[in-house]
């Protein structure tokens, strides 16, 4: 893939963002706040984050689709996924689960860190190498399922 193509994609993405920078930023901040809040609660919060966040993230996809079609992104896109067919929701969650499972296994094997019960000690004990390897494992796991939300939500 030529670098120019990547630059064109970035340019296209920025054009979408410019159609609603405040809304896109607000959507991202809501997701960040939910992620931070849920991950403070061991096990239950982490599990809820794995169920809720991928669905909330779909709000950015709906907002981007609206912007691409000439409409304005809106905060209500955050919950638009609720109208998706159940099989699409399952597909989005399954794709997200695969990534989290791979990251969890990598963190456990490489750094003896349980991602369901993260602690401040885990964060301090995790070496930069283990952290990078855990993220790298998640990235590799995400590649085959990266476009699942797009296909499941928009192509049926």
Secondary structure, 3 states (H helix, E strand, C coil): CCHHHHHHHHHHHHHHHHCCHHHHHHHHHHHHHHHHHHCCCCCHHHHHHHHHHHHHHHHHHHHHHHHHCCCCCCHHHHHHHHHCCHHHHHHHHHHHHHHHHHHHHHHHHHHCCCHHHCCHHHHHHCCHHHHHHHHHHHHHHHHCCCCHHHHHHHCC
